Amino acid sequence: MKAPKILAVASAIDLDFRYGCTPAWWQLWKGLYEVGVDLIVTPYRGRPVESPWWRTAPNPAYVEGESFARARDTWARLKGDRYLRRAEADPGDTDRLVREVVWRWVTPRWQRHLERILEREGDVDAVLVFTVPMSHLRGIPTALRQKFDVPVVFYDGDVPMSLPEFGGMDTGFNYYYGADPGEYDLVVSNSEGGLDRLRELVGEPSRRLPEVDFALGGGDFQGDVGNARSLGVIPFNAFNRTISSSRVALNVTRRAHATVRASSTARPFELAMAGAAIVSNPHEGIETWFEPGRELLVVEDADGATAAYRELLEDPGAAEGLGARARERALDEHTYAHRARRLLDLIGLGVRETVA
């Protein structure tokens, strides 16, 4: 049986850009390799990064992409911020002028680039697009399908933040204006649907429990963080060590993901894999992945969060059991090998099970 060969067009491969999805893509690509896929990855932003698990092709518009990023970052600094932010409500078509330039200059170059790769490889089974602005590739899926008879799949790992009604991405583009999802044979995302909005609380419990050391990893927190101290940006290779050093791990999901049903982020799964005792803000559909009360705790407000922290801190055995059950569930159902096999099944490129 021939190993499936997949050409992946990725938002980025370089982890230094700190795109939220990139570490997840690394794990998924490794999972594809482990189930037997011959994978070629070409980045839309930045340079290609080699690994033991995939081959690479260059970025045909590297100079243009980096020039745009520098101009965008400079404009944001002049406005006194890190990003050119949009409101998390439909701001309208904010990328129209940029998109016109992309269509005239960048899109044709990407089409020629992908056609050259497909011609050179000769037997690619599918093209997967990972969180690249869909509008920027307008027309390319249709052209590739007609010329090479190859299915083209779009994988958006940023839903719902990438959708127009949530303003698109702070760090990038409003993906879907001017795009045609119908060009793709399959569209895969991390989200199932939408329900009502809810609150996010971090700061208040840290004031009610002054004897507890609260620490926040990451940056750009726009809300109340109370007495929590900042750890700054945590390197990807230090995630597990940092999580394991905490007795309780708080999962705070931004409003867009928390209110659109079963919109996954990587964080609950990373916490579970580390055996963390997870306390989460309300997240519609979290029961799709973990059982509340048995594998993690979900709290609605500051009173609930304070009570949960006290319970877990006073009973280390209960905290350890909660984390162990979450880790067991994650290993049974939520590894990237599971996701890789599911993705291949959706594309129709199933592989044989292997026995170690």
C-alpha positions in Angstrom: 0.0 0.0 0.0 1.5 3.3 -1.1 2.1 5.9 1.7 -0.2 8.9 1.3 1.6 12.0 0.1 0.2 15.4 1.2 1.3 18.9 0.3 0.6 21.3 3.2 0.3 25.1 2.9 0.8 26.4 6.4 0.2 29.8 7.9 3.8 29.5 9.3 6.3 26.8 10.4 8.5 29.0 12.4 7.5 29.0 16.1 9.1 32.4 16.7 6.1 34.1 15.1 4.1 32.7 18.1 1.0 32.0 16.0 -1.3 30.1 18.3 -1.9 27.3 15.9 1.7 26.6 14.8 2.6 24.4 17.8 -0.6 22.4 17.2 0.3 22.1 13.5 3.7 20.7 14.4 2.1 18.0 16.5 -0.5 17.2 13.9 2.2 17.0 11.2 4.3 14.7 13.4 1.1 12.6 13.9 0.7 12.4 10.2 4.3 11.2 9.8 3.8 8.6 12.5 0.8 7.1 10.7 2.9 6.9 7.5 2.2 10.1 5.5 4.9 11.6 3.2 4.4 15.3 4.0 5.7 18.4 2.3 5.1 21.7 4.1 5.4 25.2 2.5 4.9 28.3 4.7 2.7 31.3 3.8 4.6 33.4 6.4 8.3 33.2 7.1 10.9 30.6 6.0 10.6 26.9 5.9 11.8 24.9 9.0 13.1 21.4 8.5 12.2 18.6 10.9 12.6 14.8 11.0 8.9 14.5 10.2 8.3 16.5 7.0 10.0 17.9 3.9 9.8 21.6 3.1 9.3 23.8 0.1 10.1 27.6 0.1 7.8 30.5 0.7 7.5 32.2 -2.8 6.4 35.5 -1.3 8.8 35.7 1.7 10.0 39.3 1.0 6.4 40.6 0.5 5.1 38.9 3.6 7.9 40.2 5.9 7.6 43.7 4.5 3.9 43.8 5.2 4.4 42.4 8.7 7.0 45.1 9.5 4.7 47.9 8.2 1.7 46.5 10.1 3.8 46.3 13.4 5.1 49.8 12.9 1.6 51.2 12.4 0.5 49.4 15.6 3.3 50.9 17.6 2.5 54.3 16.3 -1.0 53.8 17.6 0.4 52.7 21.0 -0.4 49.0 20.8 1.2 45.7 19.9 -1.4 44.8 17.3 -3.8 46.5 14.9 -6.8 45.3 16.8 -10.4 44.9 15.6 -13.4 44.8 17.9 -14.7 41.3 18.6 -17.9 42.2 16.7 -18.2 42.4 12.9 -16.1 45.4 11.9 -16.9 45.0 8.2 -14.5 44.4 5.4 -11.3 45.9 6.8 -8.8 44.2 4.4 -10.3 45.2 1.1 -7.3 47.3 -0.2 -4.7 44.9 1.1 -6.6 42.0 -0.5 -6.6 43.7 -3.9 -2.8 44.0 -3.8 -2.6 40.3 -2.6 -4.7 39.1 -5.5 -2.7 41.0 -8.1 0.8 40.1 -6.8 0.8 37.3 -4.2 -1.9 35.0 -5.3 -0.6 34.3 -8.8 2.9 33.6 -7.4 1.4 31.1 -5.0 -0.5 29.4 -7.7 2.6 29.0 -9.8 4.5 27.8 -6.8 2.0 25.1 -5.9 1.7 23.9 -9.5 5.5 23.5 -9.7 5.5 21.4 -6.5 2.6 19.2 -7.8 4.3 18.7 -11.2 7.7 17.9 -9.5 6.2 15.4 -7.0 3.9 13.8 -9.5 1.8 11.7 -7.1 0.4 14.1 -4.3 -2.8 12.7 -2.9 -4.2 15.9 -1.4 -3.4 19.6 -0.7 -4.1 20.8 2.8 -4.3 24.5 3.6 -3.7 25.3 7.3 -5.0 28.6 8.6 -3.9 30.7 5.7 -6.3 33.6 4.9 -8.8 31.9 2.6 -9.4 34.9 0.5 -5.7 35.2 -0.4 -5.8 31.9 -2.2 -9.0 32.6 -4.1 -9.1 30.6 -7.4 -6.2 28.4 -6.5 -8.1 25.3 -5.3 -10.2 25.3 -8.5 -7.1 25.6 -10.6 -5.3 22.8 -8.8 -8.2 20.5 -9.0 -8.8 21.1 -12.7 -5.1 20.7 -13.6 -4.0 17.9 -11.3 -7.3 16.2 -10.2 -6.2 16.6 -6.5 -8.5 17.3 -3.6 -7.9 20.6 -1.7 -8.8 20.8 2.0 -9.0 23.9 4.1 -8.2 23.5 7.9 -9.0 26.5 10.0 -7.7 26.1 13.6 -8.8 29.7 14.6 -12.6 29.4 14.4 -14.5 31.3 15.7 -12.0 34.2 16.0 -11.2 34.0 12.3 -14.9 34.5 11.3 -16.0 37.9 10.1 -18.6 38.4 12.9 -15.7 38.1 15.5 -13.5 40.6 13.6 -11.0 38.2 12.2 -7.5 37.9 13.8 -5.8 40.7 15.6 -2.4 39.5 14.3 -3.5 38.9 10.7 -6.4 39.3 8.4 -10.1 39.0 8.2 -9.9 35.6 6.4 -13.2 35.1 4.7 -14.2 38.4 3.0 -13.7 37.8 -0.7 -13.2 34.0 -0.2 -15.3 31.1 -1.6 -15.3 28.1 0.8 -17.1 26.2 -1.9 -13.8 26.0 -3.8 -12.6 23.4 -1.3 -13.5 19.7 -1.3 -13.6 19.8 2.5 -13.4 22.5 5.2 -12.2 21.3 8.6 -12.3 23.5 11.8 -11.9 23.3 15.5 -15.5 24.5 16.2 -19.0 23.0 16.1 -21.4 25.9 16.5 -22.5 28.9 18.5 -24.4 29.8 21.7 -24.7 32.7 24.1 -21.9 34.8 25.4 -20.5 34.4 28.9 -18.2 35.9 31.4 -14.5 35.3 32.0 -13.0 35.8 35.5 -9.4 35.6 36.5 -8.6 38.5 38.9 -11.1 38.2 41.8 -10.1 34.8 43.3 -6.5 36.0 43.6 -7.6 38.8 45.8 -9.8 36.5 48.0 -6.9 34.0 48.5 -3.9 36.2 49.3 -2.0 33.2 50.7 -2.1 31.5 47.3 0.5 32.2 44.6 -1.3 33.0 41.3 0.8 33.2 38.2 0.0 34.0 34.6 1.9 32.7 31.6 1.6 34.7 28.3 1.0 38.3 27.5 -1.4 40.9 26.2 -4.0 40.3 29.0 -6.7 42.9 28.5 -8.8 42.1 31.5 -8.5 42.1 35.3 -5.6 39.9 36.5 -5.9 40.8 40.2 -2.9 39.8 42.3 -1.6 37.3 39.8 2.1 37.7 39.0 3.2 37.5 35.4 5.6 34.8 34.2 5.8 36.4 30.8 5.8 34.5 27.6 6.5 30.8 28.3 8.6 29.1 25.6 6.8 26.1 24.0 9.4 23.7 25.2 8.8 24.8 28.8 5.0 24.3 28.8 5.0 20.9 30.4 7.5 21.9 33.1 5.6 25.1 34.0 2.3 23.3 34.1 3.7 20.5 36.3 5.1 23.0 38.8 1.5 24.3 39.5 -0.9 22.6 41.9 -3.9 23.9 40.0 -4.1 25.0 36.4 -6.6 27.6 35.2 -7.9 27.4 31.7 -9.3 30.7 30.5 -10.7 30.6 27.0 -11.3 33.9 25.2 -15.0 34.8 24.7 -15.1 33.9 21.0 -14.1 30.3 21.5 -15.9 29.9 24.8 -19.3 31.0 23.4 -19.2 29.1 20.1 -20.0 25.5 20.9 -17.2 23.0 20.9 -14.6 25.4 19.6 -11.4 23.8 20.8 -8.1 25.5 21.7 -4.9 23.6 22.4 -4.7 24.6 26.1 -7.1 22.2 27.8 -5.4 19.3 26.0 -1.9 20.5 26.9 -3.0 20.8 30.5 -4.5 17.4 30.5 -1.5 15.8 28.9 0.6 17.2 31.8 -1.8 15.7 34.4 -2.8 19.1 35.6 -5.8 19.7 37.9 -7.8 21.9 35.6 -10.2 24.6 36.6 -11.9 26.1 33.5 -14.1 29.1 32.8 -17.5 28.2 31.2 -16.8 26.8 27.7 -19.8 25.7 25.6 -19.3 22.1 24.6 -16.3 21.3 26.8 -18.0 18.1 27.7 -17.3 17.0 24.1 -13.7 16.4 25.2 -13.7 16.1 29.0 -16.2 15.2 31.7 -16.8 18.2 34.0 -16.6 17.2 37.6 -14.6 14.1 36.9 -11.8 15.2 34.6 -11.9 19.0 35.2 -13.9 21.5 37.1 -15.9 24.3 35.4 -16.7 27.4 37.4 -19.3 30.0 36.6 -18.1 32.9 38.7 -15.6 34.1 41.3 -17.3 32.3 44.2 -17.1 29.0 42.3 -13.5 29.6 41.3 -12.5 30.4 44.9 -14.2 27.3 46.2 -12.6 25.1 43.6 -9.1 26.4 44.3 -9.6 25.9 48.1 -10.9 22.4 47.6 -8.0 21.3 45.3 -5.3 23.0 47.4 -6.6 21.5 50.6 -6.8 18.0 49.2 -3.8 17.2 47.0 -5.0 13.7 46.4 -8.2 15.0 44.8 -6.2 17.3 42.7 -3.9 14.5 41.6 -6.8 12.3 40.8 -8.5 15.0 38.7 -5.4 15.5 36.7 -4.7 11.8 36.2 -8.3 11.2 34.9 -7.9 14.1 32.5 -4.5 12.7 31.2 -6.0 9.3 30.8 -8.9 10.7 28.7 -6.5 12.8 26.6 -4.2 9.8 25.9 -7.2 7.6 25.0 -8.9 10.1 22.7 -7.0 13.3 22.1 -3.5 12.7 20.9 -2.3 14.1 17.6 -2.1 10.6 16.2 -5.9 10.4 16.8 -6.4 13.7 15.0 -4.1 12.7 12.2 -6.0 9.5 11.5 -9.3 11.4 11.7 -8.0 13.9 9.2 -6.9 11.2 6.8 -10.2 9.5 7.1 -12.0 12.7 6.2 -9.8 13.1 3.1 -10.3 9.5 2.2 -6.7 8.5 2.8 -7.0 6.0 5.6 -3.8 4.1 6.6 -3.3 0.7 8.1 -3.1 0.4 11.9 0.3 -0.4 13.2 1.2 -2.5 16.2 4.2 -1.6 18.3 
